[in-house]
Amino acid sequence: MFDKMKQLMEMQKKMQEVKRQLDSTTFEVSSADQALRIVMNGSQEAKEVFINDPAVPQETKTKLEKAIKDAYNKGIKRSHEIAAQKMKEVSGLNLPPGL
C-alpha cells in the first residue's frame, strides 16, 4: 500500500513539473491572411492577441484583442473543467482541470 502511495506522489510531482514546463513554453499561431496572431503557452492559454488590420482603429483593436483573449481563455478553462468532470466520472479520480 505504501508503495502505491509513493508512486502516486511521484507521478503527481512529475505532472506538476510537466505543467510548469507547459506554462513556460510559448508559441505563435496566425490566421491564413495574417490578420490575427495569437501567442499561446503549452497549457493552451492565450497570452497575447494581435489584430493586424489597418482599417480598425487602434482603440478598437486593443478592446477586441483583450475581448478575444479573455473569451478564448474562459472557453479553454471551461473545456478543462468539463473534461476533468468526465474523467472523474469514468475513473473515480478527482483530477484537477487541465491535467
C-alpha positions as CSV (number, residue, x, y, z in Angstrom):
1,M,0.0,0.0,0.0
2,F,2.8,2.4,0.9
3,D,4.5,1.7,-2.5
4,K,1.3,2.7,-4.3
5,M,1.1,5.9,-2.4
6,K,4.7,6.7,-3.1
7,Q,4.2,6.0,-6.8
8,L,1.2,8.3,-6.8
9,M,3.1,11.1,-5.1
10,E,6.0,10.7,-7.6
11,M,3.6,10.8,-10.5
12,Q,1.9,13.9,-9.1
13,K,5.3,15.6,-8.7
14,K,6.2,14.7,-12.4
15,M,2.8,16.0,-13.6
16,Q,3.4,19.3,-11.7
17,E,6.8,19.6,-13.4
18,V,5.3,19.0,-16.8
19,K,2.6,21.6,-16.1
20,R,5.4,24.2,-15.2
21,Q,7.2,23.3,-18.5
22,L,4.0,23.7,-20.5
23,D,3.2,27.0,-18.8
24,S,6.6,28.4,-19.7
25,T,6.6,27.2,-23.4
26,T,5.2,29.7,-25.8
27,F,4.4,29.7,-29.5
28,E,2.6,31.8,-32.0
29,V,-0.2,31.0,-34.4
30,S,-1.7,33.2,-37.1
31,S,-4.7,33.2,-39.4
32,A,-4.0,32.4,-43.0
33,D,-4.3,36.1,-44.0
34,Q,-2.1,37.2,-41.1
35,A,-4.9,39.4,-39.8
36,L,-4.9,37.7,-36.4
37,R,-2.0,36.4,-34.4
38,I,-2.2,34.7,-31.0
39,V,0.7,33.9,-28.6
40,M,-0.1,30.9,-26.5
41,N,1.6,28.7,-24.0
42,G,1.7,24.9,-23.8
43,S,-1.2,24.9,-21.3
44,Q,-3.5,26.3,-24.1
45,E,-3.7,29.7,-22.5
46,A,-3.7,32.7,-24.9
47,K,-1.1,35.1,-23.6
48,E,-1.4,37.8,-26.3
49,V,-3.7,38.5,-29.2
50,F,-2.8,40.9,-32.1
51,I,-5.2,42.2,-34.8
52,N,-3.4,43.3,-37.9
53,D,-5.9,45.3,-39.8
54,P,-5.1,49.0,-40.7
55,A,-8.8,49.7,-41.2
56,V,-9.5,49.1,-37.5
57,P,-8.8,52.0,-35.2
58,Q,-6.1,51.3,-32.5
59,E,-8.5,51.8,-29.6
60,T,-10.9,49.3,-31.1
61,K,-8.1,46.8,-31.8
62,T,-7.0,47.0,-28.2
63,K,-10.5,46.3,-26.9
64,L,-11.1,43.5,-29.4
65,E,-7.7,41.9,-28.6
66,K,-8.5,41.8,-24.9
67,A,-12.0,40.5,-25.5
68,I,-10.8,37.7,-27.8
69,K,-8.1,36.7,-25.3
70,D,-10.5,36.7,-22.4
71,A,-13.2,34.8,-24.2
72,Y,-10.7,32.2,-25.5
73,N,-9.2,31.6,-22.1
74,K,-12.6,31.3,-20.5
75,G,-13.6,28.7,-23.1
76,I,-10.4,26.7,-22.6
77,K,-10.8,26.8,-18.8
78,R,-14.4,25.6,-19.1
79,S,-13.4,22.9,-21.5
80,H,-10.8,21.6,-19.0
81,E,-13.4,21.7,-16.2
82,I,-15.8,19.6,-18.3
83,A,-13.0,17.1,-19.3
84,A,-11.9,16.8,-15.6
85,Q,-15.5,16.1,-14.6
86,K,-15.9,13.4,-17.3
87,M,-12.6,11.8,-16.3
88,K,-13.8,11.8,-12.7
89,E,-17.0,10.0,-13.7
90,V,-15.1,7.4,-15.6
91,S,-12.0,6.9,-13.4
92,G,-13.3,7.8,-9.9
93,L,-10.2,10.1,-9.6
94,N,-10.6,13.7,-8.8
95,L,-8.1,15.2,-11.2
96,P,-7.5,19.0,-11.3
97,P,-8.7,20.7,-14.5
98,G,-6.0,21.0,-17.2
99,L,-4.2,17.8,-16.3
